[in-house]
């Protein structure tokens, strides 16, 4: 994995200067297979297929506490703003936490994100244009 690219993407994500689609392209090119955003620990962990790991902090002020229950309908309404409308990560995170997301996994090669609630609830969202593939 190219740690320098990962750190740059993480910094640009926090600064709101890179879109989600562009971040995904850069991370894939750097060797990231998937990443985990943890709003409770305020960090993102990036993983390669070879088992390499890079961790970056989520240094954003004023984020709300994670809501008790996962509101999947509200979360689904939030997601397209990041996928298509260039919503900034801070705004997405604020809304996601208000919807009850405590963490999520973005599977880049699998083209989906699995959002996790505090009670074990989850919601899977496919990247635009991606479809489930039968095993």
N, C-alpha and C positions, 0 to 999 in steps of 0.2 A: 504494500500500500504506500502511496505517496503522502506522507504525513503533512508535508508543506501545503499541498492542495487541500487536504481535509481541513487544516487549520484556517486556511484562507476562506473556504466555503463556510465554515462555522462562524467566523468573524463577520463575513458579509451577510449571512443569514440573520445574525443578531442585529446588525446595523440596518437591515432592511434594504440592502442594495443588490440582492440576487433573488430571482424568482424561484419558486419550487421546481419547475421543469429544468431550469438552468443548473440549479444545485444538484439535481438528480444526475444530469449528464456529466457534470464535473466529478461527482463522487464515483460514478461507475467507471469513468476513465482513470480515476486514481486507484482503483482496485477495491472499492467498498462494495460488499455484497448486500449488507443491510446495516441499519443503525437503529438504536434504541434511545428515545427521548424520555427522560424521567423527570417529571415536573416536581416530584417530592424532593429528590436529591439535587434538582436543578443542574442536570448534566446530560450530555449526549454521548453515547458510546458507539463508535463505528467499528464494524467487524469486516475482515476480509475472509475469503474462502479458505485461505491458508492458516487462519487462526490468529492473525495479527489484530491488535486492538488499539484504538486511539480514543481517549476521553477528553471532552472539552466541556467547560462550564457553561451554564445558561445564566448569564449575568444580566438579568432584566429586572428593573425595579418595578414595584407596584403590581405584580401579578397577584390574582386573587387566590384564596384557598381553593383546593379542589372540592367541587360539590360532592355531596354524599352519593348521589345516584347518577348513573350515566343516562343522559337524555339523548338517545340516538337520533331522534328526529331533528333536534336542534343542532347536533353535531353534523348531520348530513347537510343541513342548510349552510353551515360554516365552511365546509370543505371546498366547494367549487370556487369560493373567493380566493383560495390559495392556488388551486390547480389552474384556474383560467383568468382570474381578475387581478393577479399580482398583489394579493393581500400580504402585508408584512407579517413576518413570523411572530412578532410581539402581539399583534392584534389577533392572529390565529390562536396563539397560545392562551391569551386572556379568554377568548371565547371558548376554546376547548376545555380549559379548566373550569369555567363556569358551567359547561355542559357535563362535567363529572369525569373528564379524562385525567387520569393520574399519570399515564404513560402510554407510549405507542411504539410499535416496531414498524419501520418502513423497509419493506423487502424490495430492493431495487430491481433485481433480476426477476423476481416474482411479480413485480408491478402491482403491489398492493400494500396497504397499510392496515395494521390491526391495532385498534384503539382499545385501551383497557380502562375499566371503571374500578372503583374501590371495592365493589362487592363481587368482583369476578366477572362482571358483564363485559362483553366485548362487541365491537362492531368492525367489520372488514369493509374497506373501501378500495375499489380497484382504481388504478391510474386511468385517466381518460383514454378511452379506446382499448383498454386491456380487457381480456375476458378469461374466465377460469379455463384451465386446460385439464382434461381428464388424465388421471395417472396411467 
